[in-house]
Amino acid sequence: MRIGIAIGRIGGIDGVALETEKWIAVLERMGHEVHVLTGELEASIRNASVLPEMAFSHPECIRDQDDAFFFQEVDEAELAERLERGAAVIERGIQLWLVEQRIEFLITQNNTTLPCHLTMGMALRRVLERTGMAALAHDHDFHWERGDRYATRYPVVRAIIEECFPPHLPNLRHAVINTYCRDSLKREMGIEPVVIPNVMDFEHAFARRDLFNRALPEALGCGRDDTLLFQITRIVRRKGIETAIELVHRLEDPSVRLVITGTSRDDWNEEYTDELRAQVADLGLGDAVLFAGERFDAVRGSDAAGRPVFSLEDAYAHATACTYFSRYEGFGNAFVEALLARRPIFLNNYKPVYWPDIGSKGFRTVQIEDNVLTDDAVDTIRSILSDPKARRETAEHNFTLGRRYFSFEVLEELLDDRLSQRSRAAV
């Protein structure tokens, strides 16, 4: 089958883009021919086409977001007319691509769930409505879960959100990434989606040490005998990184170093980073906490000075354990990555997903509640860090469960079921 995937941006390290690349890999190994239409192409993807107006960074998209949600100071009729023009441009682009690539089945990647690109959502609904093409919407999160982020004083914008985010059409099925989203979508819109969790390739070697990454600790200024805790996330307030810093302080072990691989670039907010740096200074941790985002990227490379830039996989290769004290996650890719890397993980019972969809399956972790580091939790973490045998046994147990619940094989089975339903409907 010729399958099309529509996505605002592919490449980089955001969860939607990463998961889309996995879907492409699985669909291709199932024998399908996959074509991608995107606004921003930041990865080497076969059969990819770019429609710039679909990009979240496109000037018109940014202007629409500002006017519809942030400033709300324009004439509503002018805004409505501009949105109609923008949607028509994207709709024509999608229609042309569908015809040129002879697409038989369309997958939308979170661009009909959050109204962070109004005209793309409008265009996709109209394309699906007018063509009747069989489609699957991969929904990662919904606007009603984001507080007042998408609150607007314009009735025309509210109507667009109600119609298009997400659309409720007979030819469109929905897949969500957790049971909370499943229940939420059914409650809010009467739509019964399937749950397709985020996955990793458990049959492919991951996080191995090699000639490129063996110098990683030295490049970061760490010693050979240091115990490296890795926080492999962006610097975003909901990630609870202050809890990981507190953990380093309470372990009272000079060999323990916390390496934070991310930055706040995607969120354009340095306030949280400044707070974390101040916490490190107040606790007197000095270089026990490393803000190393400039040394990590989605793929290996080098910086302007010729220094190696490591991948996140390289980070896992050198982690003694991982910290993941998030307060909220739509799923939690970093958790599954730690399973795949065979690394212990210390985490907060993040809402709304961890226990219902992941923790209840029997993984062995050090889990805290409400980001409160108890003495028992700190003592348990200390004993794990000092016991290589316990770490190996825990890691193997978690790896086995991860392969059972979050592997490419699980994704293949679920996608095959969705596509088979489409084929049966066509008959």
C-alpha positions in Angstrom: 0.0 0.0 0.0 1.1 3.5 -0.7 0.9 5.3 2.6 1.2 9.1 3.1 2.3 10.7 6.4 1.5 14.4 7.0 3.6 16.1 9.7 4.6 19.7 10.5 8.2 18.8 11.2 10.2 15.7 11.0 13.7 15.3 12.4 15.1 16.7 15.6 14.4 15.2 19.0 10.7 16.1 19.8 8.6 13.1 20.6 6.2 13.3 17.6 9.0 13.5 15.1 10.9 10.6 16.7 7.9 8.4 16.9 7.0 9.2 13.3 10.4 7.9 12.1 9.7 4.7 13.9 6.3 4.3 12.3 8.0 4.8 8.9 10.5 2.1 9.7 7.9 -0.4 10.8 5.5 0.4 7.8 8.4 -0.1 5.4 9.4 -3.4 6.8 5.8 -4.5 6.6 6.1 -3.9 2.8 4.4 -0.6 2.4 5.7 2.4 0.5 5.7 5.4 2.7 5.7 9.0 1.5 6.1 12.0 3.8 4.8 15.5 3.4 6.2 18.0 5.9 6.7 21.7 6.5 10.3 21.2 7.9 12.6 18.4 6.9 15.4 18.0 9.4 16.2 14.3 8.8 17.3 12.0 5.9 13.9 10.6 5.0 13.2 8.8 1.7 10.2 9.9 -0.4 9.9 13.2 1.5 8.3 16.3 0.1 8.3 19.8 1.7 5.3 22.1 1.8 6.8 25.2 3.6 3.4 26.5 4.7 2.9 23.4 6.9 5.9 24.4 9.1 5.2 25.6 12.7 8.0 28.1 12.1 6.4 29.5 9.0 5.8 33.3 9.4 2.1 32.9 8.7 1.7 30.1 11.3 3.5 32.2 13.9 1.4 35.3 13.0 -1.8 33.2 13.3 -0.9 31.9 16.7 0.0 35.3 17.9 -3.3 36.8 16.7 -5.6 33.9 17.6 -4.2 33.1 21.1 -1.4 35.3 22.5 -2.3 38.9 21.7 -5.9 38.7 20.3 -5.9 42.3 19.1 -6.9 42.0 15.4 -10.2 42.4 13.6 -11.9 39.0 13.7 -13.2 39.2 10.1 -9.6 39.9 8.9 -8.3 37.0 10.9 -10.9 34.7 9.5 -10.2 35.7 6.0 -6.5 35.2 6.4 -7.0 31.8 8.0 -9.2 30.8 5.0 -6.5 31.9 2.5 -3.8 30.0 4.4 -5.9 26.8 4.7 -6.6 27.0 0.9 -2.9 27.1 0.1 -2.1 24.1 2.3 -5.2 22.2 1.1 -4.1 22.6 -2.6 -0.6 21.5 -1.7 -1.8 18.4 0.1 -4.2 17.5 -2.7 -1.5 17.8 -5.3 0.9 15.6 -3.2 -1.8 13.0 -2.7 -2.3 12.7 -6.5 1.3 12.9 -7.5 2.3 10.2 -5.0 -0.8 8.1 -5.5 -1.5 7.9 -1.8 -4.0 5.2 -0.7 -4.0 5.8 3.0 -3.1 8.9 5.0 -1.7 9.2 8.5 -1.7 12.6 10.2 0.9 13.1 13.0 -0.6 15.2 15.8 -1.4 18.1 13.4 -5.2 17.5 13.8 -5.0 17.4 17.6 -3.3 20.5 19.0 -4.3 23.8 17.2 -0.7 25.0 17.1 -1.0 25.3 13.3 -4.6 26.3 12.6 -4.5 26.4 8.8 -2.8 23.0 8.5 -5.6 21.4 10.7 -8.2 23.1 8.6 -6.7 21.9 5.4 -6.3 18.3 6.5 -10.0 18.1 7.7 -11.1 19.5 4.3 -8.9 17.1 2.4 -10.2 14.1 4.3 -13.8 15.3 4.1 -13.7 16.0 0.3 -11.7 13.0 -0.8 -13.2 10.4 1.6 -9.7 8.9 1.8 -9.2 6.3 4.6 -6.9 7.8 7.2 -5.5 7.4 10.7 -4.9 10.3 13.1 -2.0 9.7 15.5 -3.0 11.9 18.4 -0.4 12.6 21.0 -2.3 15.2 23.2 -5.3 17.4 23.0 -6.0 21.1 23.4 -8.3 20.6 26.4 -5.4 19.1 28.3 -3.4 22.4 27.9 -5.2 24.7 30.3 -5.8 28.1 28.7 -3.0 27.8 26.1 -5.6 27.7 23.3 -8.2 30.0 24.9 -9.4 32.7 22.5 -11.9 35.5 22.4 -12.7 34.9 18.7 -15.8 32.7 18.0 -14.4 31.9 14.5 -11.2 30.4 16.1 -13.2 28.4 18.6 -15.3 27.0 15.8 -12.2 26.0 13.9 -10.9 24.2 17.0 -14.2 22.4 17.5 -14.3 21.3 13.9 -10.7 20.4 13.2 -8.9 19.5 16.4 -9.5 16.7 16.2 -11.9 16.2 13.3 -14.7 13.6 13.7 -15.1 12.0 10.3 -16.4 8.5 9.2 -13.2 7.8 7.1 -10.8 8.9 9.9 -9.8 6.5 12.7 -7.8 7.7 15.7 -4.8 6.3 17.6 -3.7 7.7 20.9 -0.5 7.1 22.9 -2.0 6.3 26.4 -5.2 5.2 28.1 -5.8 8.7 29.6 -6.0 10.1 26.1 -8.3 7.3 25.0 -10.7 8.0 27.8 -10.4 11.7 27.3 -11.2 11.6 23.6 -14.2 9.3 24.2 -15.5 11.6 26.9 -15.0 14.8 25.0 -16.0 13.8 21.5 -17.5 10.3 21.6 -14.6 8.9 19.6 -13.3 5.4 20.5 -9.6 5.4 19.6 -7.0 2.6 19.7 -4.1 2.9 22.1 -0.7 2.6 20.3 2.1 3.2 22.8 5.5 4.7 21.9 8.0 2.0 21.0 11.7 1.3 20.4 13.5 -1.3 18.3 14.5 -3.9 20.9 16.1 -6.2 18.3 18.7 -3.6 17.4 21.8 -3.0 19.5 21.5 0.2 21.3 23.8 2.3 23.6 27.0 0.4 22.9 30.4 2.0 23.7 32.6 2.4 20.6 35.6 4.4 19.3 33.6 7.6 18.9 31.9 7.8 22.3 34.6 6.2 24.5 36.0 9.6 25.2 32.6 11.1 26.2 33.3 11.2 30.0 36.6 12.9 29.5 35.1 15.4 27.0 32.6 16.4 29.7 35.3 16.7 32.3 34.4 13.6 34.2 36.8 11.1 35.7 37.1 7.4 34.8 35.7 6.3 38.2 32.8 8.8 38.4 29.3 7.5 38.7 27.3 9.2 35.9 23.6 9.9 36.3 22.2 11.1 33.0 19.1 13.4 32.6 18.4 12.7 28.9 15.6 15.3 28.4 15.2 18.9 27.3 15.3 21.5 30.0 11.6 22.0 30.6 10.0 22.8 34.0 7.7 19.7 33.9 10.8 17.5 33.6 11.4 17.9 37.4 15.2 18.3 36.9 15.5 20.1 40.3 14.6 16.8 41.9 17.6 15.1 40.2 19.8 17.9 41.4 18.5 17.4 45.0 19.2 13.7 44.6 22.9 14.4 43.8 23.1 16.6 46.9 21.5 14.0 49.2 23.6 11.1 48.0 26.7 13.0 49.4 29.0 11.1 47.1 31.7 13.2 45.4 31.9 10.6 42.6 28.3 11.1 41.5 27.9 13.5 38.6 24.6 14.5 37.0 24.8 15.2 33.2 21.9 17.1 31.7 22.0 16.5 27.9 19.2 18.9 26.9 18.7 22.6 26.5 15.8 25.0 26.7 16.1 26.0 23.1 12.7 24.5 22.0 10.9 26.4 24.7 12.6 29.8 24.3 12.7 30.1 28.1 15.9 30.4 30.1 14.1 31.1 33.4 14.0 27.5 34.4 17.6 26.9 33.4 18.6 29.9 35.5 16.7 28.5 38.5 18.5 25.2 38.2 21.9 26.8 38.0 21.0 28.8 41.1 20.0 25.6 42.9 23.3 24.0 42.0 25.2 27.1 43.4 23.0 27.2 46.6 23.7 23.5 47.3 27.4 24.0 46.6 27.4 21.2 44.0 29.8 23.0 41.6 30.7 20.7 38.7 28.8 17.8 40.2 26.0 18.9 37.9 26.9 19.4 34.2 24.7 21.4 31.8 26.1 19.7 28.7 23.4 20.4 26.1 25.9 21.9 23.6 27.7 18.6 23.5 24.7 16.5 22.6 22.3 16.4 19.6 20.0 13.9 17.9 22.9 12.6 15.8 26.7 12.6 16.2 28.7 15.4 14.7 31.1 18.1 15.7 30.8 21.7 16.8 32.3 24.9 15.4 35.5 24.3 17.4 35.8 20.7 16.1 34.9 19.1 19.4 32.7 15.9 19.1 29.0 16.3 19.5 27.5 13.1 20.9 24.1 11.5 20.2 21.6 10.7 22.9 22.5 7.1 22.3 26.1 7.9 23.3 24.7 9.4 26.5 22.9 6.2 27.4 26.1 4.2 26.6 27.9 5.9 29.5 25.1 6.3 32.0 25.3 4.4 35.2 21.7 5.2 35.7 19.1 7.7 34.4 17.0 10.2 36.2 13.4 11.0 35.0 11.5 12.9 37.6 8.9 14.4 35.2 5.6 15.6 36.6 3.7 15.2 33.4 4.4 13.3 30.1 2.2 12.2 27.2 4.0 8.9 27.3 7.7 9.0 28.2 10.2 8.1 25.4 13.1 8.5 27.8 11.8 5.7 30.0 11.6 3.2 27.1 15.0 4.3 25.9 16.4 3.5 29.3 14.9 0.1 29.2 16.4 -0.5 25.8 19.8 0.8 27.0 19.6 -1.6 30.0 20.1 1.2 32.5 18.3 1.6 35.8 16.0 4.5 36.0 14.9 6.6 39.0 11.6 8.4 38.3 8.6 10.3 39.6 5.2 8.7 39.0 4.4 11.2 36.3 0.8 11.9 35.4 -1.3 10.8 33.7 0.5 7.9 32.2 3.2 6.2 34.2 1.4 3.9 36.5 -1.6 3.0 34.4 0.3 2.4 31.1 3.8 1.6 32.2 4.6 1.1 35.8 1.8 -1.4 36.5 3.4 -3.8 34.0 6.0 -4.9 36.5 9.1 -2.7 35.8 11.7 -2.5 38.6 12.4 1.2 39.2 12.9 3.5 42.1 9.6 5.4 42.0 8.7 8.5 44.0 5.4 10.4 44.3 4.8 14.1 43.8 8.6 14.6 43.3 9.2 14.0 47.0 12.6 12.3 47.6 12.2 10.2 50.7 15.1 8.9 52.8 14.1 5.4 51.7 14.2 6.3 48.0 17.6 7.9 48.4 19.0 4.9 50.3 17.7 2.5 47.7 19.2 4.6 44.9 22.5 4.7 46.8 22.5 0.9 47.1 21.8 0.4 43.4 24.5 2.7 42.3 27.0 0.8 44.4 25.9 -2.7 43.2 26.8 -3.5 39.6 25.2 -7.0 39.9 21.9 -5.6 41.0 21.9 -3.0 38.2 22.5 -5.7 35.6 19.7 -7.9 37.0 17.3 -5.0 37.1 18.2 -3.9 33.6 17.7 -7.4 32.1 14.3 -7.7 33.8 13.2 -4.3 32.5 14.6 -5.0 29.0 12.6 -8.2 28.7 9.3 -6.4 29.8 10.1 -3.5 27.5 10.4 -5.9 24.5 7.1 -7.5 25.4 5.1 -4.2 25.6 7.0 -1.5 23.7 8.8 -3.0 20.8 8.5 -2.6 17.0 6.7 -5.9 16.9 4.0 -4.5 19.1 3.7 -1.5 16.8 3.6 -3.7 13.7 0.8 -5.8 15.1 -1.3 -2.7 16.0 -0.7 -1.0 12.6 -1.4 -4.1 10.7 -4.8 -4.3 12.5 -5.6 -0.7 11.6 -4.7 -1.2 8.0 -6.5 -4.5 7.8 -9.6 -2.8 9.0 -9.2 -0.3 6.2 -8.9 -3.1 3.7 -12.0 -4.9 5.0 -14.0 -1.6 4.9 -12.9 -1.0 1.3 -14.3 -4.5 0.3 
